[in-house]
Amino acid sequence: MATQFRREQEHSKNSNREQEQFILSVDRHSKIDRRGGSATTTTNMAPLPSRPTPAQQRQELSNSDGLNDNEVDLVLDQLAEEKPTSFIGAGLGKQTWSRYIVNNYLSQYKWYNPNRDNTDISLAKGWAYFEHFTLPRRFLTKSGGHHVRAPPGETEETKLYSAFLTPQSSLSDWGIGMGMYFSTLSSFVVIFLLAGILSIPNIVYYSSDQYDPNPNRRINFSLMRVLQFSTICTSREWVKCDGCEQETWNNIFTNEYLGNATDPITGESVTLINRTTCLPAQYTQGMWNFGVLFLLIVCITAYNIYLSKLEIRWDEDNTSAPDYSLIVMNPPKNAKDPDEWKGFFDTFSDKHVTLVTVALGNDELLNTLVAKRRDMKTLRGLLPKGVNISDEEALDGIVLNEHNRRLAEEKQRSCFAKLAGITITPLLRALGFCLTEDVIWKRVKATNTKIKELEQKEYDVSAVFVTFETEQGQRTALEAMNFSQVEVFTNTAITADPSALFRGNTVLNCCEAADPDAIRWNDLKCTTFEICIRQLLTFGVTCALVGLSGYVLFLTRIKVSTTIFSIILSATNSLVPMIVRILVSYEKHRREGAMQASLYVKVTLFRWMNAVIVTWLITPFLVTLGESSMDLISTINATMLSEMLLAPFLRYFDIMTLLDRHYFAPRAKTEAQMLSCFKGGWYNLAERFTDLTKVLLLCIFYSPFYPFIYFLGAATLFLQYWVDKFLLLRSWKRAPTVGADTPRFSRRYFSTAAIVIGVIGAGYAYARSPFTFLCSCREGDCDGLTDSTTFTNVSLLNSTVLESVETPTEGYYYCDQKYLGFPPIPSKQDYSLQWMTPSQEDLTRTFGWFCVAVVAIYGVYALFSPTIKLTLSLVTGVYEPKGIDQRKDFSSGVGIECFGYIPSLEVDGFHFPLLACNIDDVDVGLIKWKDPNHIKEDAHRQYDEHNMIFDVSRERRNAVFSAVKHFPPSWSSKTE
């Protein structure tokens, strides 16, 4: 208690910092003279060691010297005043071109940089922060042929990663998930190129006179010649049809293809149809596409197996907290003592339990504390510099003075500013923006009252994390408590040893814990029912968005043009994930992987429906092979070109990120506000994987109509690879390393589902060919329709009148080619409504049963196996250890590769997580991040400013916050 009280006193002295500090480490070859405050640079540079592992890099970062506030300013000043480089030098990685242009040109103009003459805010510092702390940098010298990633703050001997020359192997430094993403992109580029090469016979056939003898075909496609490599048919003829009704053709797409005329011989009314005359699906061309699909299945399956083995190998090479830890999902609500949990689980450990975290369901309190911190940070930016924001008693007078000063200034404003103040400003304030200091201060005082009420409540235990000293200890405990879900639900152990029951009467629901970074501490208390209900609600809203988007696309398609349709399609594919991200934030998930999976499912559903299914559904069946820009294949071509060019363009020119750097940063009122504008753009690995699977589905689904699409798909993924690589290295924000959950989820369910849907689509495409709704009359079946006749004054549905139309001797009658059962095989045709040729029947028979096979395989692989496992879990335990026991102690990796379950919250606007527990009895090496602006003698003190326990009364903090207790082994050098 004495230690804690001393730290509280120190905390109150140091709590008047002007801004949230950011992660900073000193240039290893640039030292600061702490006595005089001047910076000096050493010239002797030690040779770089061999390439460290990510764990060793983290250990090196953790040993960096700490800086106080004055030293932070000195380092930023030094970085901001770097030796100017040339435009070419910026391109070689010494600076970003944006920084070069801003520092040398734009920052000199008042219209761009209103703070040009303000010595307290330097835009050069913001760009220095962006390049040296937000963006990743590397040492100049390679080690073992690999780049060595430099810690934030290295200057003289580091440079930015090259967006073009950085090897793909170096991208694994961002986590195995990121490495798998770029590896998958590059592999799919090669696979699509192979598929395109194998499709060349079909490409040649569809561009030949053998398929479409129209001599003007290539002239019609002069604007986009690649369409000549598709199944678009420009050869047409008028035929007589029995039973063809106007409703089928009466739409903007096909109203020029149906006409009414009078038979010159009988005087009866005759319906004429303008049909395509190209050959229907042929066995040879269909089997070429079958071979391409089979190649895709083999290549993607082999690559998925390779990724699975790579994931296992990586997991065995890197030990982490989940290898030693388990989570108790249903602890007794009053089991708050970590010592009790240690005593229970020590009976299963071959050594001992090292760490216990008892998480409380105090999310309402934590959210309120976060809200206060946000308001106080905003208030700090509105008040004069130097105000002690922690002295809340004095803030009443300070806020009142600032309020009066602001009102006096507003009276001197121009008429335009006053008009905006009574029109736009009230609306913004109603939405929570542009709040004044007095409003924020009133809200802070109301929040203080609520905090006092919440800290008097008692909070139940929501989950318990237990970390063993060895992997074997964790495995033994999980095997001992390998209960079925029925046993857990009924709290009845049928065959278990009584020693496996907590307190002798509680069946615990235990499983391997996720990574500490992946725990969503505020959601741990949520029940499975609440989690499912919220996900169902957001899924329903997502489906409504799909429907709304489809309706807008339909109107755009029939009222405007295919080009605008494609632009809106790409724009919605980029914007809707932002909306879905807001929806998913409403959901509750106990771990980050589940949240990523939910986001992935919803974004993929939207993009798949938008790009493939909706386009297919809103296009009339009769224009599948049409040549108009509104018809199906032209639309798909425009969509692919939009995905290839427009989507990367929108991602590269991230509007909000550009506004932050080039508009809001130069106009920031405080340095803290300016630095927050240089955090980098948002990205999400799940969202990036949806783009990949969307292109995969587009290519496979429409390959029967457009075999050239594989080359477009390869080009799209090629550009996606390089644009995303550039953004990762030069624009996106710093993010935690990404695990393999999302890549595993994608390849198991969605990459395989894209193949299945594509194969089924191909089967129906060949079965429905030639997409005319016409069956040829057999001799003697269609009286009066088999004579060649010339009709005059043919009235079309679009009100056009043709003077003369000649029909061939062959007659036709209406037959529905659209609605086939599953599988799409010849026997699904009605006996009297058969349109398939013998060659087409052989082809559809092959494809139809192939569809059955891939659906069955997918059902077993993706659905049946998990369902069986879920069913078995109801009646028996299903735990199985994975990987090899590395036989390393947890404590030997603390601070290097093993970190603890320390409750904390990642909050936008704060450079560090906010802790939510007492860490007095915890080795700080268990915390995965460090604030280097701390006093070296007491490592715990660096976290005080970021710990919310100091925001409540001292008497109640241990009762209302989660408990964490460390039990280090006696040999540990970090024992306190």
ZAMAR-153688 format. One record per residue (C-alpha): x, y, z negated. Coordinates in steps of 0.1 Angstrom, whole numbers, plus 5000, padded with zeros to 4 digits. Each point is the difference from the previous one (the first is absolute). Layout:
% residues N
XYZ/...
END
This chain:
% residues 976
500050005000/502950244993/501349945035/496750065015/499550324979/503450135011/499149945036/496750184996/501950314988/502449985029/497149955023/498350324988/503250195005/500649885035/496450005013/500150355015/501749885032/498850205030/499249715023/499949625002/503549895007/500849775029/502349695003/503550135004/503549864999/503250205004/502249955030/502649754988/502750225015/498550334989/500450094963/498450294981/502150194975/497649994970/501950264981/499850285026/497149875021/502050025032/500249725025/503349865011/500749725025/502649734998/501949915031/501149654991/497449755013/500149654988/499449735026/496549865002/499649654984/498449715019/496350045007/498149984968/496849814996/496850214993/500349894964/503650134998/498950325017/497450054973/502549934973/502450265015/497250265001/499149934964/503650094990/499950355016/500850304978/497050194987/499550375008/498450284980/497750265016/502850245008/502149735016/497049895022/499850365013/503849995007/499849685020/497050125020/501850335007/503049805012/497949785022/498150305014/503250175009/501549715019/502350095029/497850085030/500049735027/499450035037/496949885018/501949705013/501349934964/496450014987/499149745026/502949784988/498649984965/501750294981/496650184998/496549965014/499350215030/497150164981/502350124973/502550135025/497350205019/498450144968/503350104982/501550155031/497050175016/496549984985/500850084964/501350345011/496550115010/497550144975/497149855019/501449654994/501650054967/498250264979/502449924971/503050105020/500950284976/499049814969/503249894983/498149774976/498749775028/502549885026/498649815029/503449865006/499849824967/496849845011/501649865032/503049894980/497749824976/498249845030/503249875016/501949904969/497249864977/497049925022/501849855030/502349704997/503750055006/502949775005/503750004994/502150085031/502049684996/498449665007/500749704978/499949655015/498550155032/497050144980/499050354990/500250074963/497150214987/501150304980/498350114968/498050335001/502350304998/503149875018/501250285023/503550015015/500549645010/496449915010/497750065029/496549935010/499149665014/500050015038/496549955013/501349815030/503349844990/499049864965/500049625003/496849824993/501749804972/500550324980/496250064999/499749724974/501450254975/496450134999/498849664989/499349675017/496650115011/501450295020/502749785015/497349755010/497950275016/502850125023/501149655007/496549915010/499750305022/503249935019/499149635003/496550075014/501650235026/502049715012/497049764998/497850235020/502750055026/500249625004/496249985002/500050285027/502749825020/498049684998/496950195012/501750135031/498249745023/496750124988/501150375004/501049925036/496849815007/497650284987/501950265020/499749805032/497549995028/499249644991/498250124969/498650335013/500250055038/499050374998/502750195020/499350324980/500649834966/503550154994/498950345012/497250004974/502649944973/502550265011/499850194967/500849694978/501449735023/500349744972/496249955003/500649825033/501549724979/496749944983/496849815008/498350335011/498049915031/499450275026/498449785027/496250014997/497049915021/496250044998/498049694995/496449914995/499149884964/497049824987/499150084964/502450294995/498350264978/500850374999/500650004962/503249815003/501550255025/498350324988/502950174982/502750265009/502549735008/498049785025/497050205012/501750045034/500249625005/496249925001/497750125028/496449955011/499049965036/497249865022/500649685020/499650105037/498549665008/497649924972/499450364987/500649884964/502250194975/503549854997/502650064973/503550055012/503149964979/503550135008/502349734987/503749944999/501349745025/503449924985/500649634991/498849894966/502449854975/502449765016/501549704984/503650085010/499950364986/498249894969/502649734992/502850255005/498350214972/499549694980/503849945002/500650364988/497749964971/501649674990/503450175002/498750274977/498749754975/503349805000/502250314997/497950174973/499749684980/503849945002/500650364990/497649974971/501849694988/503350195003/498750294979/498749764974/503449844996/501650345000/497750124972/500849694979/503850055005/499750364991/498049924969/502649744988/502850255006/498450274979/498849944965/497550254986/497650044971/497149795015/502449705000/500150024962/496650144991/496349914997/496950204994/497149904977/496850125017/497649934971/501750084967/498050044969/498950364997/501750054966/503349825007/502150325001/503149874981/502949925024/501649794973/497049774999/500349945037/503749944998/499549744973/497449825020/502049995033/503349924983/498749654996/500249955038/503350185006/503349815002/501750324986/497650274989/497650275012/501850325009/497350265006/496350034991/497750275014/496550024985/497950225024/497050194987/496950105019/500650374994/499650125036/497650274991/502550154976/502849975025/498050165028/499250294977/503650054990/501049995037/497450275007/501450224973/503649965014/498850095035/498250314987/503050114979/502349965030/497750215022/499750264972/503850024997/500150105037/497450284995/501750154969/503150224999/503349825002/501549924966/496749954981/500249724975/497149785013/500149774969/499250294976/496249975004/499250244972/501850285019/498549915033/496650174992/501650345001/502349925029/497249875022/497850314991/502850245010/500649815033/496350005007/499850384995/503150055022/498549795028/496750194999/501850335003/501949875030/496849885016/498650354999/502850125022/499549735027/498950085035/496449985011/500649675019/501649844968/497050124980/497649865025/501849664998/499950034962/496250015000/499449745028/502749745004/501750014966/496849914980/499449705023/503649884995/499750044962/496849805000/501949725016/502850034973/502550205020/501550344994/499050004963/501150304979/502149984969/497150074977/497849735015/502849744997/500850114964/496449954990/500049665016/503249914981/498450104967/497049795008/502349715008/501850044967/496649964982/499349695020/503449854993/499550054962/496749805003/501649725021/503049954978/497649924971/498649705019/501249644997/501049835032/499949635007/502849805014/499649965038/503049785009/503349874986/503349975018/502549754986/503649995014/502149694992/503850004998/500149725026/497949895030/499649664985/498350164970/497450165022/499449685020/499649804969/497450244985/498050015033/500049625003/498949974963/497150255007/499149865034/496250024992/497149985024/497850305005/497149814984/502149954969/501050374999/496450115005/498549774974/503050044977/500149624996/503349815005/499149655012/503349835003/502450274987/502449974970/498650214971/503450184998/499150155034/497150184985/500650364988/499150034963/498949645003/496750095017/500650215031/500649865035/502250255017/499850085037/503650045010/501850035033/503350145013/500250374997/500550245029/503050235003/499950284973/499750265028/496949825013/498050014968/497050245000/499950074962/496850205001/498049725017/501149704978/496950014978/497649985030/498049685003/499949785031/496450105005/500750375000/502949955024/497949815024/497050244999/502350305007/501649825029/496649905014/498950374998/503150135018/499749725026/496550115007/501150365005/502749885023/497549805020/497850325002/503150195013/500549735026/496450045011/500250385001/503249995019/498549755025/497050235005/502350315006/502149805024/497049875019/498750365004/503450125011/500349715025/496750055017/499850394997/503550125005/502949795014/502249704993/503050224994/498350194972/498749674987/503549864998/501350324983/497249984974/500749634995/503750064992/499250314979/497549804978/502549714998/502450254984/497650204979/497749734986/502849834980/500250324980/496349974992/500349634992/502950084977/497750244981/497449724998/502549754988/501050244972/496549954986/500649634997/501649834970/503049765005/502249854973/503050005023/501250205030/500149705023/496249964997/499550365007/502249985031/498149695012/496650184996/501350305019/501449775027/496749825004/498050315004/502350195023/500549685022/496249955001/499550365012/502850005026/499149655014/496450105003/500850345015/502749885025/498649675010/496549894989/498250345002/501550075035/498849655011/496550054986/499350355013/501149915035/497249855021/500649655012/499750095036/502950255001/502549764985/501949985033/498950355012/502450255014/498550324984/502050174973/497049924977/500249635006/501649754977/503549945014/500650375007/499050074964/502349744986/502950135022/499350364987/499949864964/503349825004/501650315014/498650214972/501349754974/503450015018/500350375002/497550204980/500049794968/503850034995/499850375009/497450064972/502049804976/503250185008/498550354998/498449944966/498050334998/499850014962/503749934995/500950265026/497850254982/501649924967/503550065013/499550295023/497050194986/499449934963/503749964990/501150345013/496950154982/500449824967/499850224969/502449794979/503049785008/498149704986/497150065025/502650035028/501849684991/496749814999/499550095036/503149805010/499049664986/499549855034/497149855019/497749724986/500249655014/498749674991/501349665012/496649845001/498850285023/503049955023/499349635003/496450075011/501450185031/502149705008/497149754998/497750235019/502450015030/500349624997/496249955001/499650255029/502649825021/498749654995/496350095001/500250185034/502849815016/497649795022/498950335017/503350194998/503149784999/502250315003/498850104965/502849794985/502650255014/498050294987/499849824966/503849955000/500550375008/497550104973/501849804973/503450125013/499050364994/498449914967/503249854989/502150305008/497550274988/499549824967/503749944996/500650375006/497450114975/501349754974/503550155003/499150365007/496650094987/498149774977/500150044962/502149784977/498149704989/500649694979/501449695017/497249815017/499649634993/498849725023/496350004990/498750205029/502149825027/498949674986/496350104999/500250145035/501649695016/497849754982/496750165007/500050275026/502849925025/498549655003/496450145001/501050235029/501249705019/496849814993/497750295010/502150055031/499849645010/496250004995/499750325020/502049855028/497749695000/496950215003/501650235026/500649715024/496649844993/498150325007/501850085033/499150165024/497950234977/497250065025/496849854984/499649825034/499749645009/500249895037/496949845015/500249655011/498849935035/496249995000/499750134964/499650375009/497650055028/500450345018/503350084982/502349815023/499550205031/502350285010/498050324999/500550375005/498150224975/499450375004/499350284975/501349804970/499150194968/502649964973/499450044962/502250314999/497550175025/502449965029/498449885033/502149795024/499050025037/501049655009/501249684981/500849675016/499849684979/501749665007/498249685006/500849874965/497350084974/500250034963/497849984969/500550144965/501849784975/501350114966/503849944999/500550204968/498549794972/501849664997/500249794970/503249884984/502249865013/499950175034/499949685022/498149935032/497349794982/498850324982/498550115033/496349945005/499349745026/498250245023/502450304993/503449885010/502550245014/503449844995/502149865029/501649664996/503450164994/498550234974/498349714982/503349824997/501650314986/497350084975/499949644988/503750024992/499750344983/496849924982/501449704982/503350194994/497850264982/498649724978/503549884992/501450344990/497050084979/500349674981/503850054995/499450364987/497249884977/502349754984/503150234999/498450324989/496749914983/499749634991/503349974981/499350314978/496449894994/501149654989/502550164977/497450234985/497649714996/502649794983/500950294976/496549974986/500549664987/503849974996/503150214997/501750085033/503350164989/503149885018/503450164996/501550165031/503750025010/503049884981/500950094964/503050235004/501049934964/500850364992/498950174968/497750295003/502150224977/503049965023/498250195027/498450284979/500450335017/501449845032/497349775014/497849924971/497750274986/497249994974/496350054999/499950364988/496650165004/500250305022/498050195026/501150135034/498450345004/500150225031/501850334994/502449864974/503449895010/500149734973/497549744987/498250094968/500749754972/497149884978/501749824971/502550044972/503549905012/501950054968/500649624996/500649945037/503349985019/499750295025/501649775026/496649835002/498650325016/500549995037/500650385004/502150264983/499950384997/503750105001/499250334983/500549874966/502350014970/502549725004/500249914962/496349894999/498949825032/496449994987/499750374999/500050035038/496549845000/498450234974/498950265025/498349735020/498449814972/496350074992/500249874965/501250354990/496850155013/497949854971/500450034963/502949814984/497749824976/497949835028/502549945028/500949654991/496349914996/498850135034/503049905022/501249675013/502649834979/503349885014/502649814980/503449885010/501749704985/503450005015/502449714995/502850044974/502750005027/498450285020/502250315001/496950225002/498649914967/499150314981/
END
